[in-house]
Amino acid sequence: MEEMTAEKMKTGAVEGLFTGGTVLCDGAMGTMLYAGGVFIHKCFDELNLSQPDLVRGVHEEYLQAGSQVIETNTFGANAFRLERYGLRDKVREINLAGARLARQCVERIREKQASDAFVAGAMGPLGVRLEPLGPTSLDEARAAFAEQVKALTEGGVDLLIVETMMSLDEAEQAIRAARSEAPDLPIIVMMTVDEEGNCLDGASPDTAAVRLTELGADAIGCNCSAGPATVLSVIECMSKATKLPLAAMPNAGLPRAVDGRNIYLCSPEYMASFARKMVKAGATFVGGCCGTTPSHIRAMRSSLRAIDAQEAAVRPVAQPHTESKVTPEPLGKRSRVGSLIAAGDFMTMVEIVPPRGIDCSKEIEGADQLHKLGVHAINVPDSPRASARMSAQSLCVQIQQNVGIETILHYTCRDRNVLSIQSDLLGASSIGLRNILCLTGDPPKLGNYPDATAIFDVDAIGLVNVVRNLNHGLDIGRNSIGASTGFTIAVAANPGIPDIENEIRRFAYKVEAGAEYVITQPVFDLRLLEAFLKRIEGFRIPLVAGIWPLTSLRNAEFMKNDLRVSMPEEIMTRMAAVGSPEAAKAEGIKIAQEMLLESRGMVQGVQVSAPFGKYAAAAEVLEVLR
């Protein structure tokens, strides 16, 4: 391995790291702290304050093993992650302490061994999902990274390492924060990948390389992931797409359960053999991630001495990555629902809930009756209230095939990760479903299997972005799928929710993400609907009002207390005044008809629910339109 020149050692110029030979970095911090007796559920970043000698000892071991760059113990020291431990107000203190501890160790090694070493401020992912796939805005993410950068810079780091990034959008915010708060500090940015070598947001290594280069990183690469072999393949791919120095810091393989403990089984010798391969593939910065120890770094140092880093292969620059984006058909040509929305025609739809078993003859019969009455579309909920029912997609297909009426598929994020979401939606498009209502979904605790596990990889905002991308012929990694899925995109809104400010904010995000029309929760208070319409004037899309024919006072109470639907006292009084179940149902239909007629001039359509499968009640509500 090429040693640093005397001039570099004398000046301590960090820029030399990016223009000279191979640079050996350190290994895992968390692995060493855990081995030192720290409980796994403790905040490891906080140890900078409570157990500084332990952290300092790890740094010193890596320096003695030959590391030329050591990372601060601040991987998770951002506002979002620290908040989980009640340490949100200690972001600056923890990062500052982490930088100063590493700096002390570097200065000591300089004095004792007359050799140079550098401190890298470590910044990991925020641990939250960013827009467009999550509720955290890009501005909030950038601010969290900026807070870390300020403290690390104040503590005296020589460079920044942004690592284990799962999405390019998050990496971009980290880079922007670093360039804003510490424009003179070099930045190494490393993505983490799956076993197939793709970033966790679906981007390929060459796509990541091109984008990170354009964003202004000083070096890019891959860390963590599934082990040395996977990281090597990523480095080989990235080397063809950028001239920037590359960084490779893999895990010591995937952990294996041994006697109840997760053990990383890659030996120091095995890691050392891959270190040579990574340098030959073009890596400048080489180190380790989870499971690596000073023994691994020591072996890697010995191995790298045996090769000449300057013989690394020349890295040609690939042509810039281009997306095979397609233009979806105009809204009016995608489906009948789309044509009604685009033309401004008043639309009627009825909600039919899937059965709890496999027999959907009642639902198909109800859809047929409604179709003959002139209803434009059938809405099919996706396991409402987190209940176990026939899949909404299956019922949609059967209704369309047997009745000939279009359906609107409710699709929730509760039960699927981003892979299955894309698979489901591609399948839905291929079998003729063209209308999607994007929903976050009720949590399992509300349903009949409260211990079931929810996923929520994305929320409704993120789902809209996924569907919009599919409509443009792209998956979430911006890879081509060949053609547009052709969906009309609907979202939900609740004009009567108590936290209306948050509802308006999220609705604006949904519109920005690509929503084309909105269906509201049931409306019982027209004043709230009017107020909502005024609040969204700057980003209004066609609105379909939800209409629910109440069946009893208890039903009204359920809507008010369980579903958070605004229910005026006059409605409650009217439902309480009736004397029999039949009279209550008649009063509920009358109220629904009033809501429909009074709202018609404000909205572009109505969705009428059929409580307890009473499709005749929904039909009776719509009769008032005649």
N, C-alpha and C positions, 0 to 999 in steps of 0.2 A: 504494500500500500504506500502510495506517495506520501511522504511526511510533509508537514507544513514548512515553508521556508523560514529562515531566520528573520527575514523582514516581516513576515506575517506574525511571527511570534512576538517580535519587538513591538509592532504597532497594535497588535490585537485587532486588526481590521476585519470585521465580520464579512465584509464584501469578498474577501479572499476565499471564503468557504464556497462561494458560488462560481468561482472561476478557476479553482485549482483542482487537485486530485480528489480521491474518495474521502468522504468525511464519515467517521464512525460515530453514531449517536448512541444513546443509552437504551435500556430495555424497559420492562414494566415497572411502574411505581406501585400500583395497587397490589400486584402479586407479592411484592416484597413486604409491603405493609401488612398484608394478611398473614404472611409467614412470620412476621414479627409479633403476632398475637392480637392484631386489631380485628374486632368483630366485623363481619362482612356487612352488617346493616348500619355501621357507623359512617358518618360523613368523613371520607378520607381527606378531603381538602381542608377540613377544619383542624386536622392534626398539625397544620402549619402553626397554629396558635397554641394548642393544648399539649402537643408532644413534638416540639421542634427538633429535639435531639434525634428522634426516631427518623424523621424525614431527612435530616442532615446526614445521618448515617447511610441511608440508601444512596444519596447523591455521591458520597465519598466512595462507596463501594464501586459504583459505575465508573467514576473517574479513575480509580486505581486499576480497573479492568481495561482501561484504554479509551473510554468515551471521550470524544472531542467536543460533543454537544450534549448537555444534560437538560432535560425538560423540567420546568417547575411543577410542583405538586398542585396544579390548579385546573386539571382536566375538566372537572365538574363545578368549578367555582364561578358559575354565572347565576344571575338572579333567579332564574326559573328553577334550577336544580337545588340551589341552596334554600329556597323557600320551603321545600319539602321537609327540611330539617329545622325549620324555624330560624334560619340564618340569613334571611334576605337582606338584613341591614348590615351584614358583615362582608359584603362582596369586596369592597376596597381593602378592608383589613386582611382578609384571607389571601387575596392575590398579592398584596404588597408584601406580606410575610413570606409567601411562597417564593417570590422573586428574590428577596433579600437572603433567604436561607441558601438558595442555589448560588447566588453571587458570592456569599461567604466561602462556600466550598470551592468555587472556581479560583478565587483569589488565593486560597490556601494552597491549592495544587500548583499554581503558578510560582509561589514562593518556594515550595519544597522541591519541585521537580524541574523548574525553569522551562516548563512546557505550557502551551496555551490551551485554553478550553473556553467554551462559550455557553451562555445561558439562553435557553429558548423558552419564551412564555407560552405555556401549553393552554390551548383553548379547544374544548370538545363541543359536541352538539348541545343545543339548549335543552333537549329532552321534551320538546313540545312540537306539534305540527304547525307549520306556517301556511299562510295563505299561498296558493289557492286551495290547498288540501286540508287546512286546519284553521282554527279560530285566531291564531296569533298573527298579527300583521307583520309585514316586512319591516316597517318602521320600529315596531317593538323589539323585533329580533336584533336589528342593527343597534338599537340603544343598549340592549343587554351586552352585546359583544363590545361595544364602545366603553361601557363601564369597566369591563375586564381589562381592555387594552390600556386604559388610563392608569390603572393601578399597577399593572405589570411594567409599564414604561417607567413609572415613578420608582419602582423597585429596582430598576437597572438592568432589564433584560437586553440581550444583544440582538435578538431576532424573535419572531413569533412563529409558532407552529400551530396551524389550524388543522385538527386531525379528526379522524373517524367521522367525517362528514357523510351523512346519509343522502343528502340531496344537494344538487347544484345551487338551488335557490338559497339554501341556508349558507352554503359556502360563500356565495356572492355577498350576503349581508356581512359576514365576518370580514371579508376582504375590504368592503367599503368602510366598515368601522375602523379597521386598522389603518387604511389610507387616510382617513379623516383625523384620527387621534394621534397617530404615530407615523407620519409620512416617510420618515427616514429609516424606519425599521424594515429589514427584509422579511418576507412572509413565505413560509412553506405551507402549502395546502395539500392535504391528503384525504382522499375519499376512501370509504370502505365499500367492499363489494360482496356479492353473494357467491355461491359456489360456481356459478357459471361465468363469473367475472364481470357482471354488470353492476353499476351503482344501484343502491337500494331504491332510487327513484326511477329506475328503468333505463337510465342513460348508459350508453356503451363507454368503454374507457377512452376511445378516440374522441367521442363527443365531449366527454368531460375534459380531456386534455386541451382541446381547441377552445372551449369556453373559459376554462380557468386561465389559459394563456391570455385570452382577450380581456379578462377582468383585471389583469395586472399582477398576478402572483409572480414571485421571484423563482419559485421552484414548486413542482407539483408531484403528486405520486399517490401511493396507496398504502394504507396501514391496517392493522387488525385483520379483519376478513377471516377466511377459512384456512389460513396457513401459508407457508412459503411458496408452494407450487402455484396457488391461485394468484398471489401477489406478483410472482414472476411473470405470469402470463399477462397481467395488467400492465406491468412495466414494459414488456415487449411491445404491447399494443400502443401505449402512450408514446413510446420513443419514436414512432413513425408519424406522430401527429403534432409534435412540438419540438422546439429547440431549447426549451427551458431545462435546467438541471432537474433530475428526477429523484424522488425519495421513495424508499421501500422499507417498511417497518412492519413485518408480518407478526401474527400470533405464532406461538410455538405449537402450531397445529390446532385442531379443534379439541376442546376438553373432553375427557372420558371419565365416566364414573368409576372410581376404584375405592372399594371399601367405604362407600358413602360420601366420598369427596370427589370433586372435579379436579382432575389432574391433566396438565398439558404434557404430552408424551414426546414431543420432538426434542431430541437430544441436542446438546451444544454442537456436536460434530455435524449433525444433520443440518442445523441452522447455518453453520459455517460453510457447508458445501453450497447452500443456496445463496449465501452472501456473495460468493464468487460469481455465481451465475447471474445474479442481479446486477453486479457491476459490469459484467460483460454485455448484459442487455442494455446498459446505458445509465444505470443508477449512479448518482453522485453521493447521496445521503443514504446510509444503510444503518439500520438499527432493529429493535424488536418492540413488540407490543405485548399483549396479555400472555403470561406464562413464561416470558423470557426473564433471565436473571443475569447477574454479573458473570456467571460461568458461561452463558451463551455469548455474551459480548466479548469476553476474553478469547473464546474460541474463534469468533468471527474476526477479531483483530489479527490473530495469528494467521488465519486463512487469507485475509486480504493482503497481508504483507507479501504473499507469494505471487501476486499478480501485479501487473503494471496497469493502473487505472486508466492511463492515457491510451491504452490499446482498445478501450471500449469502442464498440461499433459506431460508425458514423450514423447519425440519426436524420434521415431525410424528412422533410416536412410534407405531410399529406395535404391534399387539397382540402379547403375548409368544408366542414360537414354541412350538408344541405338537407333540409327536411322535405320529405315528399308529401307536402301538404296539399290537400284537395279542397275545393270550394263546395260546401253542401248545397243542395237545391234550396231555392227560396222557401221560406216557411209555408207559404200557401200551397206548395206542391208536394210536401212531405206526407201529408195525411189529411183526412177530412177535418179533423180537429184543427190542424194547422191552417187549412184553407178558411175555416170559419173565423179563427183568430185574426188571420191576415186581412180578411175582408171586413172585419169589424161587425160581423153578424152576431146576434145574440145566440148564445149556445146553452144547451141544457144537457146535463149529465146526471146520472144517478149512481150512487155508490152501492156496490154489491160485495159483501164480505165473503171470502172463501169459506167453505165448510170445514168442520173439524175432522171429517173423515175423507173417504175417497169418492163418495157419491155427490156429484155436483148437479144432479138433474134439476133440483129445485132452483138453483142459481141460474142455470141455463134457461129454464122456463120463465123465470122472472125477467131475465134479459130480453127474451123474445117478446113478452108482453109489452115491455117498455119500448122496445124497438118499433113495434106496431103503433104505439102511441106517438111516435115522432121524436123520441129522445135521441140526441145526437151521439152520445158516447156513454160507456159504462166505466166507472172508476172502480178499480179493484185494489183494496188495501193489502199491505204486506204484513201479515201476522200482527194485526192491530193489538195494542195493549200487551205486546210481547207474548201472545198466545200461540200455541202450536196448531197450525191450520194447513190446509192444502196450500201449496205455493201459489202466490199471486200470478206468477208467470204462466203456470199450468192452466189456471182458470181463465186467464186472458185468452190464451190460445184456443181453448175449447169454446169459449163464448164466440170468438170471431169465426171459428170454423163452422159452428152449428147454427149461429144466429145471423151472422153477417153484419153485426154492428161493431164499430170500432171500440177498442178499450184503451184505457189510460192505466198503465202499470205503475202502481206505487212501488218505489224501490228504496229500501232503507240501508243504512251503513252498519246497522247493529251487528249483523251476523256474518259479515264478509270482510276479508282483507282486500287490499287494492288489486291483488291478482284475481281473486274470484269475482270481484266487481266487474273487471274488464271482461272476464270470460263470460259471465252472465249476460252482460250487455251486448257483446258480440253475438252470442247465441240468440238473444231476444230479437235483434235486428234481422238475423238470418231467417227467422221463422215468421217474420211479418209484423212484429210489434213495433209501432212507430211513435208511441206517445209515452213519455216517462215523467213521473212526478218524483222529484229528488227530495228525499227526506233523511233526516238524521236517524230517526227511529226511537221508539220507547225503550228504556233500559230493561233488561230481563227481570229486575226485582219487582216490576209492576205486573208481571205475568204469572202464569201458573207453574213456571219453573224458575223460581227466583234465584236458584244457585247456578243457573246456566251462565256460561261465560260470554260476555259481550266482546266485540272486537273494536268497532269504531275507529278503524284505521284513518278514516276521514269523516267529516260531517257533511251536512247538506251542501255547504258552500264548496267543499272539495269535490263532492260528487258531481255538482254542476260542471266544474272544470273538467273532470274526467269525461263526462258525456260530450261536452263541447269539443274536446280534443278528438274523441272518436268520430264526431260529426265531420271533423276536418281530416279524417283519415290517419290520425296519430294516436299512439298509446301514450301513457303518462311519461314514458321516457323519450317522447318525441320521435319514436320510431314509426315508420309507415305500416299501416295495416291494409293498404291497398285501395280502399274505397271508403266513402262516407257511410256511417251507420244510419243517417237520415232521421234522427229522432227529433220530435218537438220536445222542448225542455220546459217543464213546469216546476214551480217551487211552491212552498206553503208559507202562510203568514197568519198571525193571530192578532187582529186589531185590538182585541180586548185584554191582552196580557198585561199584568201589572207593570213589568219592566219594559215599557214601550220604547224607551230610548235604545236599549240593547236590540229589541226587535227591529227597529228602524235601521240601525247600523248593520245588522246581519242581512236585512233585506237588500240594502244597498250593495253589499258585497255579492249577494246572489245575482243581482242584476248585472253587476260588473263582470261576474264570472260567466254570464251567458244565458241567464234565465229569460224565457220568452213570454211567459204569462204566469200568473199566480192564482192559486186557489186558497181561499181563506178558511179558517176554522168557522164553525157555525156562527151566524150573526143573529143576535137578539137585541142589540142596541145600535140603532142606526147612527146615533151621534158619534159613537166610537169609529164606525166605518167611515163617516164623513171626515172625522179628524185624521184618520189614517191616510185617506186619499190626499188630503191637503199636505201631510207631512212628506209624501213621496212624489210630489209634483215634479221635482227635478229629475227623478229617475223612475217615473211610472211606466209600468208595462200593463197590458190588458189584465183585468182582474175578474175572477169568477168568485162570486160570493157563496159561501157554504150555507146551506139551509137545512135545519134539522127539525122535523115534526116531533115535538115532545110527546111522550106517551103517558106521563104521570108527574106528580110533584116530586117523587123520588128520582125520576129521570132528570128533572130539572136540577135537583140538588147535586146529582152526580156530575152533570155537565159543569156546574159552577165550581164544585169543590175538588173534583178529581181531574177534570180535563182543563181547568183554569179558563173556562169560557165565561166571558162577562155576561151576567144574567141580571137584568134590571129587576128591582123589587116588584114593579107592576106585573111582570111576567110571572114571578113566583106567586104573587097574590091571585092572579087569574087561574093558575094551575091548582092552587090550594082551595079555590072556591067551588070547583066542580064536585059533584056528588057521587059519581060512579066511574069505573074504569073506562066505559064506553064514552062517557061525556068528557073524560080527561083526554082521550085520544082525539076526539072531535075538536076540543079546544086547542090541542097542540097543532093539529093540521091548520086550523084557522089562523093561529099565530104565525105559522110558517108561511101561509099564503100572504099575510100582511107584510111580512119581511120581504118576500119575493117582489111583490108589487111596488113597495116603497123604495126598494133598492134598485129596481130595474133601470132607472134612468142614470144611475151612478156607475153601473158595472157592465161587463160585456157577457155575462152569463151567470148561471147558477149551478151549483152541485147540490142535489137533494139527497140526503141520506135516507136509508130505509131501516129504521131501528128494528132490531130483532127479526130481520128478514121480511118485514111487512112491505113488499113492493107496491101493493095497492095504495098504501098511505103515501108513498112518494109520488105515485101517479096522480093521486087526488090533489096533492099540493100543486103539481104542474098544470092541473086542469084550469086553474085560475088564469093562466096565460091565454086560454082560448076565448 
